[in-house]
């Protein structure tokens, strides 16, 4: 069937009326709602394949949170060192900042596929770790490509979907790809019977490599970037790598410094609180509440199904009400939910975990939407790279603070909720940005030339 070309604009799009009102199989309407009328088959195809690719990114990131107790015991890591251990892994995403700006020179598709290869290889190598040092090294490599793929995916969706449904698209990207967390939870429930325990889980990271030919055929370059490349061909052809990298970064920092600084602060503060809280939820219920692996898996699967809906709810509300108000609410609710999770009775854990995931994912949807909307096509990859950098630094700093405080008191139930309060500051910072609801990217970022 021929489909209309995509391009992220509402102008000149041919419609197929019979298609509207029907969800594809991978968007269950009873859980995630109906697709907006503005979204056509071509946009859904782009969204579908990018989302499917990111499913493996979520699978990898879920493994550490679920299996941390088993990894700690196998590799001989002290509980008081877990904050530092996870901090080093998070710092592995720093090189992503050096890679993502090339998206504005080499294209979205090429680096997205490269990132899928990198995260797959890194995940498989993790399975063969013989020490904590080797585990951290392999995971640092993996995190670089995980964050690169995630950042580029948001750019692709933002550029290909119409303005009136852009928030929905970014939310749906996060919600459906989060099925990877559920897949990770299902496999984690078998950790006691798998032949090599947690190592078998990481060995499954080879799947993206096997599926790479499908991704290569189905994921295309965005229409906006193709147009930008044609307009600025003299900058995109035969440039030295250093210049190709530094050009977008320099322009990004000098042309929109206030937006750049504001986005950096927003990303760092939100990530600081979110990562510290969610990095220890699995470990907390297994170690402090003596849950079994299958109980944690059930919580992740069933409560997580409710929690991931936060992506779509935030995206839809952001398209109707506005990014700033919705983002503030999601970020402000996170700290009290964190305190209740770590200090409330055991029977509330499942409900509270769903609230944590719901608010964290909803807040992140707003932050990623703003990062992709407030900068022009020539800088959009660079802005997402900066987002990755600041999220990494914020998360690493939060885990460093936790690790340092653990050396003194070691009380996770007190320390983690206290650190989560930083997300409230992120909610306030959102009001520094202009409202982007239902506005075309070109009008938000000024001239795209």
C-alpha positions in Angstrom: 0.0 0.0 0.0 1.3 3.4 -0.9 1.6 5.8 2.0 1.9 9.6 2.1 5.4 10.9 2.7 6.3 12.1 6.1 7.8 15.4 7.0 6.5 16.5 10.3 4.3 19.2 8.9 0.5 19.3 8.8 0.5 20.9 5.3 -0.2 18.8 2.2 -0.7 15.5 4.0 -2.9 13.1 2.1 -5.4 11.2 4.3 -6.8 7.7 4.2 -10.1 8.1 6.1 -10.7 4.3 6.5 -7.5 4.0 8.6 -8.5 6.5 11.3 -9.8 5.1 14.6 -7.9 1.8 14.2 -4.9 1.2 16.4 -2.0 -1.0 15.1 -1.5 -4.2 17.1 1.4 -2.7 19.1 -0.7 0.1 20.6 -3.4 -1.5 22.7 -6.3 1.0 22.8 -7.6 -0.1 26.2 -4.3 0.7 27.8 -2.8 3.5 25.7 -5.9 5.1 24.1 -6.7 5.7 20.4 -4.3 7.2 18.0 -4.9 10.9 17.2 -6.7 11.7 14.0 -3.7 13.7 12.7 -1.5 10.5 12.6 -1.4 8.7 9.4 0.1 5.3 8.3 3.5 6.8 7.3 3.9 8.4 10.7 2.8 5.2 12.5 5.4 3.2 10.5 8.2 5.5 11.6 7.1 5.5 15.2 6.6 1.8 15.2 10.0 0.7 14.0 11.9 3.3 16.1 9.9 2.2 19.1 10.6 -1.5 18.4 14.4 -0.8 18.2 14.3 1.1 21.6 12.6 -1.9 23.2 16.0 -3.5 23.5 17.4 -0.4 25.1 14.8 -0.7 27.9 15.5 -4.4 28.2 19.2 -3.7 28.9 18.6 -0.9 31.5 16.0 -3.0 33.3 18.5 -5.8 34.0 20.8 -3.8 36.4 17.9 -2.6 38.5 16.3 -6.1 38.8 19.4 -8.2 39.2 21.5 -5.8 41.3 21.3 -8.1 44.4 22.5 -11.1 42.4 25.3 -9.1 40.6 26.5 -7.7 44.0 26.7 -11.2 45.5 28.4 -12.8 42.5 31.0 -10.1 42.0 31.6 -9.4 45.7 30.4 -5.8 45.9 29.7 -4.3 49.4 26.2 -2.7 49.8 27.8 0.5 50.9 29.6 0.7 47.5 26.5 0.2 45.4 26.0 4.0 45.0 29.5 4.4 43.6 29.2 1.3 41.5 26.1 2.6 39.8 27.6 6.1 39.5 30.5 4.7 37.4 28.1 2.9 35.1 26.1 6.0 34.6 29.2 8.0 33.8 29.6 5.6 30.9 27.0 7.6 29.0 29.3 10.7 28.9 30.8 9.8 25.5 27.3 9.9 24.1 27.6 13.7 24.2 30.6 13.4 21.8 28.6 11.2 19.4 25.1 12.7 19.3 26.2 16.1 17.7 27.2 14.1 14.6 23.5 13.5 14.2 23.3 17.1 12.8 26.0 16.3 10.2 25.7 12.6 9.4 22.0 12.1 9.8 19.6 10.5 12.3 19.2 7.1 10.7 22.9 6.2 10.4 23.9 6.9 14.0 20.7 5.4 15.3 21.5 2.1 13.7 25.2 2.3 14.8 23.9 2.9 18.4 21.8 -0.3 18.2 24.9 -2.3 17.2 26.9 -0.7 20.0 24.4 -1.4 22.8 23.9 -4.9 21.6 27.6 -5.7 21.7 28.1 -4.0 25.1 25.2 -5.9 26.6 26.6 -9.3 25.4 30.1 -8.5 26.7 28.6 -7.7 30.1 27.6 -11.4 30.4 31.2 -12.4 30.5 32.3 -10.0 33.3 34.6 -11.7 35.8 34.9 -8.8 38.2 33.2 -5.6 39.3 35.7 -3.6 37.2 34.9 -5.6 34.0 31.2 -5.3 34.6 31.5 -1.5 35.0 33.7 -1.2 31.9 31.2 -3.2 29.7 28.2 -1.3 31.0 29.9 2.0 30.5 30.3 1.1 26.8 26.7 0.0 26.7 25.4 3.1 28.3 27.1 5.3 25.7 25.1 3.7 22.9 21.9 3.3 25.0 21.7 7.0 25.6 22.7 7.9 22.1 19.9 5.7 20.6 17.3 7.1 23.0 18.2 10.7 22.2 18.2 10.2 18.4 14.8 8.3 18.6 13.2 11.4 20.2 14.6 13.6 17.4 13.3 11.3 14.7 9.8 11.2 16.2 9.7 15.0 16.8 10.7 15.7 13.2 8.3 13.3 11.6 5.1 13.8 13.5 2.7 16.8 13.1 2.8 19.6 15.7 -0.6 18.8 17.1 0.4 15.2 18.1 4.1 15.6 18.7 3.7 15.2 22.5 1.6 12.1 22.0 4.2 10.6 19.7 7.1 11.2 22.1 5.0 9.8 24.9 4.0 6.7 22.9 7.6 6.1 21.9 8.5 5.9 25.6 5.5 4.0 26.6 5.6 1.2 24.1 9.4 0.8 24.1 9.1 0.4 27.9 7.7 -3.0 27.2 11.4 -3.9 27.2 11.3 -3.4 31.0 8.4 -5.9 31.1 10.4 -8.4 29.0 13.3 -7.9 31.3 11.1 -8.6 34.3 9.7 -11.8 32.7 13.2 -13.1 32.1 14.4 -12.0 35.5 11.7 -14.2 37.1 13.7 -17.2 35.7 17.0 -16.1 37.2 17.1 -18.9 39.7 16.7 -21.6 37.0 18.7 -20.1 34.1 22.0 -21.9 33.7 24.2 -18.9 34.3 21.8 -16.7 36.3 22.1 -13.0 35.6 24.7 -13.6 32.9 22.1 -15.4 30.7 20.0 -12.3 30.8 22.7 -10.1 29.5 23.6 -12.6 26.7 20.1 -12.0 25.3 21.4 -8.6 24.2 22.5 -10.2 21.0 18.9 -9.9 19.6 19.3 -6.4 18.1 22.3 -7.6 16.0 20.2 -10.4 14.6 17.4 -7.9 13.8 19.6 -5.2 12.3 18.7 -6.0 8.7 15.1 -5.3 9.4 15.9 -2.0 11.1 18.1 -1.0 8.2 15.3 -1.6 5.7 12.5 0.0 7.6 14.1 3.1 9.3 14.6 6.0 6.9 16.2 9.4 7.3 13.7 12.1 8.4 12.3 14.5 5.8 13.3 17.5 7.8 17.0 16.4 7.9 17.0 15.6 4.2 15.7 19.1 3.5 18.2 20.6 5.9 21.0 18.7 4.2 20.0 19.9 0.8 20.0 23.5 2.0 23.3 23.3 3.8 25.1 20.8 1.6 28.3 22.8 1.8 28.5 22.1 5.5 27.5 18.5 5.3 29.9 17.2 2.6 33.5 16.2 3.2 34.0 17.9 6.5 36.8 16.9 8.8 35.4 15.0 11.8 36.5 17.5 14.4 34.9 20.4 12.5 31.8 18.4 11.8 31.4 17.8 15.6 32.4 21.2 16.9 30.3 23.2 14.4 26.9 22.3 15.8 28.1 22.4 19.4 29.5 25.9 19.0 26.5 27.2 17.2 24.1 25.6 19.8 25.9 27.2 22.7 26.4 30.6 21.2 23.1 31.2 19.4 20.7 30.1 22.2 22.7 30.3 25.4 19.8 30.9 27.8 17.8 28.0 26.5 20.9 25.8 26.5 21.7 26.6 30.1 18.1 26.2 31.2 17.7 22.9 29.5 21.0 21.7 31.1 19.8 22.6 34.6 16.4 21.0 34.0 17.9 17.7 32.7 20.4 17.4 35.5 18.1 18.1 38.4 15.3 15.8 37.1 17.7 12.9 36.4 19.4 13.3 39.7 16.2 12.6 41.6 14.8 10.0 39.2 17.8 7.8 38.9 18.7 7.6 42.6 15.2 6.6 43.4 14.6 4.0 40.7 18.1 2.5 40.7 17.4 0.9 44.1 13.7 0.0 44.0 14.4 -3.6 42.9 17.2 -4.0 45.4 15.1 -2.5 48.2 12.2 -4.9 47.8 14.5 -8.0 47.5 16.9 -7.1 50.3 14.8 -5.1 52.8 11.4 -6.7 52.3 12.7 -10.2 51.5 10.7 -10.6 48.3 11.4 -13.4 45.9 12.5 -12.7 42.3 9.1 -13.7 40.8 7.4 -11.2 43.1 9.6 -8.4 41.9 8.9 -9.5 38.3 5.1 -9.4 38.9 5.4 -5.9 40.3 7.4 -4.7 37.3 5.0 -6.3 34.8 1.6 -5.4 36.2 2.3 -2.2 38.1 4.7 -1.2 35.4 1.9 -1.5 32.8 0.0 1.2 34.7 3.2 3.2 35.2 4.2 3.4 31.6 0.9 4.9 30.7 2.3 8.1 32.3 4.2 8.6 29.0 1.0 8.7 26.9 -1.0 10.6 29.6 1.7 13.3 29.8 2.0 13.5 26.0 -1.7 13.9 25.5 -2.1 16.4 28.3 0.9 18.3 27.1 -0.7 18.6 23.6 -3.9 19.9 25.2 -3.0 21.8 28.3 0.6 22.7 27.8 4.1 21.4 28.5 4.9 23.5 31.5 2.0 22.9 33.8 1.9 19.1 33.0 5.6 18.8 33.5 5.5 20.6 36.9 2.8 18.3 38.2 4.6 15.1 37.2 7.9 16.2 38.6 6.4 17.6 41.9 4.5 14.4 42.7 7.7 12.2 42.5 9.4 13.1 45.8 6.4 12.4 48.1 5.8 9.1 46.2 9.5 8.2 46.8 9.2 8.8 50.5 6.1 6.6 50.8 7.7 3.8 48.8 10.9 3.6 50.9 9.1 4.2 54.3 5.6 2.8 53.8 4.3 -0.7 54.6 5.0 -3.6 52.3 1.5 -3.9 51.0 1.7 -0.5 49.4 4.9 -1.1 47.4 3.3 -2.2 44.2 0.9 0.8 44.0 3.6 3.2 44.9 6.1 1.7 42.4 3.4 2.3 39.7 3.1 5.9 40.8 6.9 6.4 40.7 7.2 5.0 37.2 4.1 7.0 36.1 5.4 10.3 37.3 9.0 9.7 36.3 8.1 8.7 32.7 5.6 11.5 32.4 8.2 14.1 33.5 10.8 12.7 31.1 8.4 13.0 28.2 8.0 16.7 28.8 11.7 17.3 29.2 12.5 15.4 25.9 9.7 17.2 24.1 11.1 20.6 25.1 14.6 19.5 24.2 13.6 18.5 20.7 11.2 21.5 20.1 13.1 24.5 21.3 16.1 24.2 18.9 16.2 24.2 15.0 16.9 21.2 12.9 20.6 22.2 12.6 21.0 22.0 16.4 18.4 19.4 17.4 20.7 16.5 17.6 23.2 18.6 19.5 20.5 19.7 22.0 19.6 16.0 22.7 23.3 15.3 23.1 23.5 18.0 25.7 20.4 16.5 27.4 22.2 13.2 27.5 25.3 14.8 29.0 23.4 16.7 31.7 21.2 13.7 32.6 24.3 11.6 33.0 26.1 14.1 35.1 23.0 14.7 37.3 22.4 11.0 37.8 26.1 10.3 38.5 26.3 13.2 41.0 23.1 12.0 42.8 24.6 8.4 43.1 27.9 9.9 44.3 26.1 11.8 47.0 24.2 8.7 48.0 27.4 6.6 48.1 29.1 9.2 50.2 26.2 9.4 52.7 26.0 5.6 52.8 29.5 5.5 54.2 28.2 7.4 57.2 24.7 6.1 57.9 23.8 3.5 55.2 20.1 4.0 55.7 18.7 3.9 52.1 15.1 4.5 53.4 16.1 8.0 54.6 18.8 9.0 52.1 17.0 8.2 48.8 13.8 10.1 49.5 15.8 13.1 50.7 17.7 13.2 47.4 14.5 12.9 45.4 13.4 16.3 46.5 15.6 17.8 43.7 13.0 16.8 41.1 10.7 19.5 42.6 13.3 22.1 41.6 13.2 20.6 38.0 9.5 21.1 38.0 9.9 24.8 38.8 12.6 25.2 36.1 10.2 24.2 33.4 8.4 27.5 33.8 11.5 29.3 32.4 10.8 27.9 28.9 8.2 29.2 26.4 5.1 27.0 25.9 5.5 24.8 22.8 2.1 23.2 22.7 0.8 22.7 19.1 3.4 25.0 17.5 5.4 24.0 14.5 9.1 23.4 15.1 10.1 26.2 12.7 8.1 28.8 14.6 9.6 27.7 18.0 13.2 27.7 17.0 13.3 30.6 14.7 14.9 30.4 11.3 16.0 26.8 10.4 18.6 27.9 8.0 
